[in-house]
Amino acid sequence: MTNFDIIIIGTGAGGGTLACKLAPSGKRILILERGDFLPRERENWDPLAVAQGRYRTTEMWRDAGGKEFSPYQHYWVGGNTKMYGGALLRLRESDFGATQHFDGISPAWPLKYSDFAPWYDEAERLYAVHGTRGVDPTEPPAATGYPYPALPFEPRMREVSDAIRRQGYHPSPIPLAIRLPQDLNGRQNDRLHIELYDGYPDPTGAKGDSHVVGIQGALQYPNVTLLRNRKALKINTDASGKRAVSVTVAHEGQEETYRADTIVVSCGAINSAALLLRSANEKHPAGLANSSGLVGRNLMIHNNGVVLAYSAKPNPSAFQKAILIPDFYHGAGDSPFPLGAIQNMGKADPLLLADAVGDELGKDGKDAAHFAGHIIDYFITAEDLPMPENRVTVDANGHIQLHYTQNNLEAYRRLREKLIRIMDDVAENEGVGGTTKYYGFKLGIGGVSHQNGTCRFGADPKTSVLDINCKAHDLDNLYVADTSFFPSSGAVNPALTAMANALRVGELLAAL
Ligand SMILES: Cc1cc2nc3c(=O)[nH]c(=O)nc-3n(C[C@H](O)[C@H](O)[C@H](O)COP(=O)(O)OP(=O)(O)OC[C@H]3O[C@@H](n4cnc5c(N)ncnc54)[C@H](O)[C@@H]3O)c2cc1C
């Protein structure tokens, strides 16, 4: 049986980026991915097909009470980044220190922002991030500008941004991973069609996801092998329990086992924890790398919500993933504790608005297209705090169960109020009359797109699962490189931090 130097399990923001970083090292790398290539097909941009879950897993998870739910999870080459919005933000400097929140303390990281800064630079270059530095006052220091300038706002978004700025805030362009108009290899892509970007697969490859950037980059090298449709069932150790030696996968109803000197788990925070727990053996009775009892604990998913701001003024924007309002990240005049970040999301399709606007549909002749043509869509994110009771467990059949109680909701409530006041003010000053209305919802337990924190890193093996290099304290050659390592979640989208950390870990592994 071939013995690889490194096996990477999973191809999302963590695994895909790690593979790309390690490929030039010449090491024999095997990538095991449970999913297949996401098909390029008409339905990629069909809002109904996407909303009905065409690309979501059919796997069901259970909540603490045993009730089944469908998790917002995508198992493809590229993982959840195939569907992501490509908003690549750095954590803020304060996120690396201990911070007081309404519901308690967000703990310090064992490394500082300055340790991550060069990796953020590299990740932004790799993923062709388009942005503008110096507008967002909460942005951490960076050695260089963004690799590419921000996309210009469409007229309506420019108007709204100007109106928000007149209120004294700092609307900034959302930094976006876009391989347009020219990617890092100098190739032109003249098919600028990115309206359906956030929450949709991108058949053009213009969205910088971990498949088109990470995995395709890695596969340029002959020493890299990708095996798809291989779900990792178990990581096996030697008799001492100190070394991980192989991975057993399910493939077309059969089990296969692959060996390597080093094994990296990058299955996403929930699946990585589940895989370690399922890999319990005599030497690791509570699960692999789990002498601390912390594998799966401190699960965070963010307090995320959608706010649809309706006003009389039409919003004909096609690409609406434009404005970030960072001003409440550290708090507000009337709020001593952090609230979070507000940003636009992709436009809701008329087909999907019926649920959101409910009874109002059809009143005064206002159909779904009318609402879609007026609404500005926002995604708001407030930090949730790590709690040991919020955890991933697996039952006797290996099924995933999430125990998750929301916390720090006051921050979310206040953040939503701030957005409503801002958009009320925008509408009032536009003088076109009509009422401003708000629709939307807060994501529940199924909304795990920002999952993180189940294998936190740290210096002390009693209080962390991974050491500061993301190697499991308990084993000599087992690493975790995805969003699992976060000790706290901050309130920005997590992918860039997973990518930057994968580059950091990749540099260490390349030198082994
Ligand atoms: C609709 C949507 C929009 C989003 N928008 C943004 C955004 O704009 N900005 C941002 O920063 N983040 C965004 N996110 C979140 C972002 O996608 C994740 O933070 C990121 O992908 C996490 O990377 P990861 O490597 O931890 O896990 P994933 O990307 O989930 O990758 C895990 C990989 O492991 C594979 N896998 C899982 N279990 C196994 C197993 N047992 N065996 C083999 N393979 C396995 C999966 O198939 C997958 O390929 C969004 C997510 C969604 C769903």
The ligand as an ORCA input file, in Angstrom:
! r2SCAN-3c Opt
* xyz 0 1
  C     -23.917     30.101      1.852
  C     -22.646     30.366      2.606
  C     -22.092     31.639      2.537
  C     -20.903     31.899      3.215
  N     -20.314     33.117      3.020
  C     -19.110     33.354      3.588
  C     -18.416     34.550      3.309
  O     -18.848     35.385      2.502
  N     -17.222     34.751      3.928
  C     -16.686     33.838      4.795
  O     -15.614     34.090      5.345
  N     -17.334     32.690      5.063
  C     -18.504     32.421      4.470
  N     -19.127     31.217      4.695
  C     -18.485     30.277      5.610
  C     -17.312     29.569      4.941
  O     -17.742     28.896      3.791
  C     -16.673     28.630      5.963
  O     -16.250     29.387      7.076
  C     -15.492     27.876      5.399
  O     -15.805     27.186      4.229
  C     -14.982     26.904      6.465
  O     -13.872     26.205      5.967
  P     -13.483     24.799      6.585
  O     -12.261     24.331      5.878
  O     -13.452     24.917      8.064
  O     -14.726     23.824      6.252
  P     -15.513     23.501      4.912
  O     -15.382     24.572      3.917
  O     -16.868     23.085      5.340
  O     -14.734     22.244      4.328
  C     -14.789     20.981      4.925
  C     -14.536     19.936      3.864
  O     -14.408     18.655      4.453
  C     -15.216     17.716      3.741
  N     -15.554     16.684      4.713
  C     -16.350     16.791      5.803
  N     -16.369     15.636      6.483
  C     -15.558     14.771      5.817
  C     -15.177     13.423      6.025
  N     -15.619     12.717      7.087
  N     -14.341     12.847      5.123
  C     -13.873     13.529      4.040
  N     -14.224     14.826      3.807
  C     -15.039     15.432      4.689
  C     -16.370     18.533      3.229
  O     -17.010     17.937      2.136
  C     -15.653     19.836      2.844
  O     -15.084     19.754      1.557
  C     -20.306     30.903      4.020
  C     -20.867     29.638      4.101
  C     -22.022     29.353      3.391
  C     -22.592     27.973      3.474
*
